[in-house]
Amino acid sequence: MSGGWKAIGFSLLVLLTSLSGCLDSDEEGEAKVINLVVYYDSTSGTIQQSFIGGSQISLTGVTLNFDFARTTSDFDLATFSIEPGDGRSPITVNADESANIDVEYELHGLFSIVLTATDVEENSENMTLMIRIEQHIEWSEQNSAEPDVMQINTEPDNDGSAPKVLQIKSTVENIENIGGIGGSPITITWELTDSNAESKGMKTEQIADGQDAIWDFSLNFPERGVHELSVQLDQSTDQERVNVNHVIDILYEQAESAVNPFPTESGNEDSQSKSE
C-alpha cells in the first residue's frame, strides 16, 4: 500500500508542477488590455514673436495634435490624456466625446510628454515622446538716436535642457539725411551680455549715411536666463538716427521623437503590394 500511495503522490506532484508551468506561461504571454495607437504629424515647432519699439505686437504659439482614434481596449475606453511636460496638469478628454488632443506651447524648450489611454476598468497604457519647441523673434525700432536694449530670455519652460544655440542677426541702418546735404557716418557697437552682465559678444562698425551694417553672431550653449542685446551710437554723434532690426532664434538640439502620421490609403496600398 505504501508503494501505491507513493506513486499517487508522485503523480499529483507532476500534475501540479505541470499546471504551475502552464499558469506562468499564460501570465507571461498575456496580451495588453489596451492597445495604445496614437498618430501625430509633428513633434516640433517654432514660436513666432514680434516687437516694435519695445512693445510686443504678436505672439503665435505652437499647437501639436495627437489622434487616439485607433486606440482599442478589451473594455470600453474612458479617457485619453497628455502631460505637456512643462508643469501643466494633464490635458484629458472623455473617450466617448473626442479622440483628439491639441497641446499648445508659448514658451520654448525640450519637453518629455506622456500620452495615456485609460478604460472603464481603470486599466491604462502610456507612451513617452520628446517634443522640441524653438523661438523666432523679430524686433525693430525706427528713427532712434538711442536704441532700446532688447531682452532675450533663454530660460526653457521646464527644468530640461538649456538651448543649444542663440542666433542673432542684427541690421542697423544709418538713416539718410533728407536735407540734401551729405549726412555724417556713425560708429555703432553691438553687444550681447548674459544675466550676470558678462559680455558674450561684441562688434563695432562705422556706417556711412544711408547705408547699413549687419552683425551675425551665434552663442553656443547660452546660459539660462535673460540676455541683453544693445546697440550703442558713438557719443560724438549729433542728431544722427538709426533704424534697428534684430532677428533672434533660440534653438535646441534636434532630439525630438520621430513623427507618426496617420497612414493614407495610398500608403496602405504600397505596404500591401510590398508584402505581396
C-alpha positions in Angstrom: 0.0 0.0 0.0 2.8 2.4 0.9 4.2 1.9 -2.6 0.8 2.8 -4.1 0.5 6.0 -2.1 4.0 7.0 -3.1 3.1 6.5 -6.8 -0.1 8.6 -6.4 1.8 11.3 -4.5 4.4 11.5 -7.2 1.7 11.7 -9.9 0.0 14.6 -8.1 3.3 16.4 -7.8 4.0 16.1 -11.5 0.5 17.3 -12.3 0.7 20.4 -10.0 4.1 21.2 -11.4 2.7 21.0 -15.0 -0.2 23.2 -14.1 2.0 25.8 -12.5 4.2 25.9 -15.6 1.1 26.5 -17.7 -0.1 29.3 -15.5 3.2 31.0 -15.6 3.4 30.7 -19.3 -0.1 32.2 -19.6 0.8 35.2 -17.5 4.0 35.9 -19.4 2.2 35.7 -22.8 -0.9 37.7 -21.6 -1.7 40.4 -24.2 -2.0 44.0 -23.1 -5.6 45.0 -22.3 -5.2 48.4 -24.1 -3.5 48.7 -27.5 -2.3 52.3 -27.5 -2.1 53.7 -31.0 -1.5 57.5 -31.5 -0.9 59.4 -34.7 0.8 62.8 -34.9 2.2 64.8 -37.8 4.7 66.8 -35.8 6.9 66.7 -32.7 8.5 70.1 -33.1 7.7 73.7 -33.9 8.7 77.3 -33.7 7.1 80.1 -31.7 6.8 83.4 -33.7 7.1 86.6 -31.7 7.3 90.3 -33.0 8.2 93.6 -31.3 8.0 97.2 -32.5 9.6 99.9 -30.4 10.0 97.5 -27.5 6.3 96.5 -27.4 5.1 93.0 -28.3 2.7 93.2 -31.3 2.2 89.4 -31.9 2.9 86.0 -30.4 2.0 82.8 -32.3 2.5 79.6 -30.3 2.9 76.1 -31.5 0.0 73.7 -31.4 0.6 69.9 -31.8 -2.3 67.5 -32.4 -2.5 63.9 -31.2 -5.1 61.4 -32.6 -6.0 58.4 -30.3 -8.9 57.2 -32.6 -7.2 53.9 -33.4 -6.6 53.0 -29.7 -8.5 49.9 -28.5 -9.2 48.1 -25.3 -10.8 44.8 -24.1 -13.2 47.1 -22.3 -14.8 50.5 -23.1 -12.3 53.3 -23.2 -12.8 56.1 -20.6 -10.3 58.8 -21.2 -7.3 60.0 -23.2 -4.8 62.4 -21.7 -1.4 64.1 -22.3 1.0 65.5 -19.8 2.6 68.5 -21.6 5.9 68.2 -19.8 6.0 71.9 -18.8 4.4 71.7 -15.4 0.8 72.0 -16.5 -1.8 69.5 -15.4 -2.6 66.7 -17.9 -5.0 67.6 -20.7 -7.7 65.0 -20.5 -10.7 64.3 -22.8 -13.6 61.9 -22.5 -13.1 59.0 -24.9 -16.8 59.0 -25.8 -16.6 62.6 -26.9 -13.2 63.0 -28.6 -10.1 61.1 -29.6 -8.1 64.3 -30.5 -6.0 66.3 -28.1 -4.3 69.6 -29.0 -1.3 70.7 -26.9 -0.2 74.4 -27.3 3.2 75.8 -26.3 4.0 79.5 -26.0 7.5 79.1 -24.4 10.5 77.3 -25.8 12.1 74.1 -24.5 12.6 70.4 -24.9 9.6 68.6 -23.4 9.1 65.0 -22.4 5.3 64.4 -22.8 3.3 61.4 -21.6 0.3 60.1 -23.7 -2.1 57.8 -21.8 -5.3 55.9 -22.5 -7.5 54.6 -19.7 -10.5 52.3 -19.9 -13.6 51.9 -17.6 -11.9 49.2 -15.6 -9.0 51.6 -14.8 -6.5 49.8 -17.0 -4.1 52.2 -18.6 -1.3 52.3 -21.1 1.1 55.1 -21.9 3.9 56.2 -24.1 6.5 59.0 -23.8 7.6 61.4 -26.6 10.2 64.2 -26.8 9.0 67.5 -28.1 11.2 70.3 -29.4 9.9 73.9 -29.3 12.1 76.7 -30.5 11.5 80.5 -30.7 11.9 83.1 -33.5 11.8 86.8 -32.5 11.7 89.8 -34.8 12.4 93.1 -33.0 12.5 96.6 -34.7 12.9 100.2 -33.7 12.7 103.1 -36.1 14.3 106.6 -36.2 16.1 106.2 -32.9 19.1 108.2 -31.5 19.3 105.9 -28.5 18.0 102.4 -29.3 16.4 100.4 -26.6 18.1 97.3 -25.1 16.4 94.1 -26.2 16.0 91.4 -23.6 16.2 87.7 -24.7 15.1 85.0 -22.3 17.0 81.8 -22.9 15.3 80.0 -19.8 13.4 77.0 -21.1 9.8 76.5 -19.9 10.8 73.5 -17.7 13.7 72.0 -15.9 15.0 70.4 -19.1 18.0 71.1 -21.3 19.1 74.7 -22.0 19.1 75.9 -25.6 21.9 74.7 -27.9 22.3 78.0 -29.8 21.3 81.6 -29.5 21.5 83.1 -33.0 21.5 86.8 -33.7 21.2 88.7 -37.0 21.0 92.4 -36.3 20.8 95.1 -39.0 21.4 98.8 -38.2 20.7 101.5 -40.9 22.1 105.0 -40.7 19.1 106.9 -41.9 19.9 109.1 -44.9 20.0 112.8 -44.4 16.8 114.2 -46.1 18.0 117.8 -46.2 20.1 117.2 -49.4 23.4 117.7 -47.6 25.5 114.7 -47.1 24.9 113.2 -43.7 27.6 112.0 -41.3 28.9 108.4 -40.9 28.2 106.9 -37.5 30.0 104.4 -35.4 27.9 101.8 -33.6 28.7 99.0 -31.2 26.6 95.9 -30.8 27.0 93.9 -27.5 25.4 90.8 -26.1 25.6 90.3 -22.3 24.3 87.4 -20.1 22.3 87.6 -16.9 25.5 88.3 -15.0 26.2 91.3 -17.2 29.2 89.4 -18.7 29.9 90.3 -22.3 29.3 87.3 -24.6 30.0 89.0 -27.9 30.7 92.5 -29.4 31.2 94.2 -32.7 31.9 97.9 -33.7 31.4 99.2 -37.2 31.2 102.6 -39.0 28.1 103.1 -41.2 28.0 105.7 -43.9 25.0 107.9 -44.4 22.1 105.9 -45.9 23.9 102.6 -45.5 23.5 99.7 -43.1 25.6 97.1 -41.4 24.9 93.6 -40.1 26.0 91.6 -37.1 25.7 87.9 -37.5 26.5 86.2 -34.2 25.9 82.8 -32.6 26.3 81.9 -29.0 26.6 78.2 -28.4 25.1 76.7 -25.2 23.9 80.1 -23.8 23.4 80.2 -20.0 19.9 80.1 -18.8 18.4 83.5 -18.1 17.8 86.9 -19.6 20.4 88.1 -22.1 20.6 91.8 -23.3 21.3 92.9 -26.8 22.3 96.6 -27.1 23.2 99.0 -29.9 25.3 102.0 -28.8 25.9 105.0 -31.1 29.2 106.9 -30.9 28.9 109.6 -28.2 30.2 112.2 -30.6 27.3 111.6 -33.0 25.0 114.6 -33.1 21.4 114.3 -34.2 22.1 111.1 -36.2 19.4 108.4 -36.1 19.2 104.8 -37.0 16.7 102.0 -37.8 17.4 98.8 -35.8 16.1 95.3 -36.8 17.0 92.3 -34.7 16.2 88.7 -35.7 16.7 86.2 -32.9 16.5 82.4 -32.9 16.6 80.2 -29.8 17.4 76.7 -31.0 17.6 73.3 -29.3 19.3 70.0 -30.0 17.2 68.1 -32.5 16.3 65.4 -30.1 12.5 65.2 -30.7 10.7 61.9 -31.3 10.0 60.7 -34.9 6.6 61.7 -36.3 3.9 59.1 -36.7 1.4 60.5 -39.3 -2.0 58.9 -39.9 -1.5 56.3 -42.7 -3.0 57.2 -46.0 -4.9 54.8 -48.3 -2.0 55.0 -50.9 0.4 54.2 -48.1 -1.6 51.2 -47.1 -1.7 50.0 -50.8 2.0 50.4 -51.1 2.5 48.4 -47.9 0.2 45.7 -49.2 2.0 45.5 -52.6 5.4 45.2 -50.9 4.2 42.4 -48.7 2.8 40.5 -51.7 
